[in-house]
Amino acid sequence: MSFRLNNKADVEAGLFFALLGGMTAALSLQYEIGTIAAMGPGMFPLILGVLLTILGLGILVKGMFSGEVAKTLLWKPAILVILALLAFAFLVLSVGLVAAVPAQVFIALRASDHFTLKRAIALSIGLLLFCYIVFIYFLGIAVPMIAV
């Protein structure tokens, strides 16, 4: 039962999840935890962080004994997805959802080999409707459709 740690996808993913969960749990301790009966604002991120750490450690252990070789990072898609998130963050309050959602969709879909204008338009319309129904109509969040 020997294992090699170099370049295994599960080992890398397990380490990532375990570290992210540990950081989330540690940062949640800055807030009041409360009790199970009267939860404070730090309870939910603490529970999520602990669960993510446990999940990550499980994936890490599994990856030490088996798993596939990790692929190299494709830089163009990674950068485009990050740019899509940043575009949405900067546009949503200044221009509104009507411009922010399609901008995010078009930039993120450029990361795919299957980009088509028809697919981008359809996904933009679908996500706009979803955002309106969930966030504005049901949750009542004050996100402008068109910022003035």
N, C-alpha and C positions, 0 to 999 in steps of 0.2 A: 504494500500500500504506500507507494511513494507518489509524490506529486511535484510538478514543476510550476512555478509561479509566473513564468515569463509569457506575456502576451495572451492570456486567456480572458475571454470576454466576461465570463461569470465572475472571475476574480476582480476585474476592473469595476464591473457594475456593483458587486457586493461592497467593495471599498467605498465607492461613491455614495451608495445609499446609506451605509453605516455612518460615514462621516457627516452626510447631510442630516440624517436623523439625530445624530449626537449633537450637532450644532444647533438644530431646532430645539431639542430638549434643553440644552444649556441656556439658550437665549430666552426660552419661555420662563426660566426661573427668575427673570427680572420683573415679572408680573406676579400679582397675587394668584396663588394656586387655588386656595379655598379648600373645600371638602367636596366629597361626592354629592352630598345633599345640597350644598350651596357653592357651586363651581365659580371660581374666579376667572378672569380673562386669560390666565396662563395655563389653565387645566387642559384645554383642547390642544394647543400646540405641544404641550408636554406629552400627552398621550400619543399624538401623531408622531412626534419625534422618537419616542421609545419604540413604537410599533415599527417605524421605518428602520431604526437601528437593528431591531431583532430580525426583520426581513433581510436587511443587508448582510448581517452576519450569517444568516442561513444560506443566502446565495453565495457568499464568499466561501463558506465551508464546502458547499456543493462544487463550486468551481475549482477548488484545490484538488479534488479527486477526479473530476471529469469536466467536460465543457469544450466549447469550440474556440478556435483561435480568433482573437480579436482582429477586426479589420482596421485598416488605417483610416484615420479621420479624413473625411472629404471636406475640405475647407470651404469651397464655394457654397454648398447647401447650409453648412453651419453658420456662415456669416450672413447669408440671406435670411435665415430664420431669425437670427438676432436682430437684424435690421428691420424685419417685419414687426417684431415686438416693439422696438423703439419707435417706429413710425406710428404705430397705433397709440402708444403712450403719449407722444407729442401732439398728435392730431386730434385725439378724442375730445379734449376740452377746448381746444382752440378753434377747431373746424366743425366738430360734431361726428356722430356715428356714421352719417351718410358718406363722409369722405374717409374716415379712419378705418372702417371695416374693409371697404374695397382696396384701400392702399395696402393694408396688412395682407389680405388674401392674394393680391397680385404679386407682391414681393415674395411671400412665402411659397407660392406656387412656382415661381421661377426657379426654386431650388429643386423642383421635380423634373424628371425627364419627360413627364407626361403633361406638360403645360399646354393648355389650349385656351384661347380667348373665351370660347363658349363655356368651358368648365369654370374659368375664373369668374365670369359674370354670374353664372348660376350659383356658385358657391357664395359669392358676395351677397346676392339677393337673399339666399337662404339664411345666411348668418345675420344679415340685417334684420330680417323678420324675427329670427330667434332672439337676438339681443333686445329688440323692442318688446316682444312678448314677455320674456323672462325678467329682464332687468327693469324696464320702465313700467310695464303694465302690472305684472304680478308683484314684484319687489318694491316698486315705487322709488327706485334709485334715480336721483336727479342727474341723469346723463343726457346732454342735449343731442337731439337728432341732427339739428343744424345749429351751430353756435353763431350767435350774432355779435 
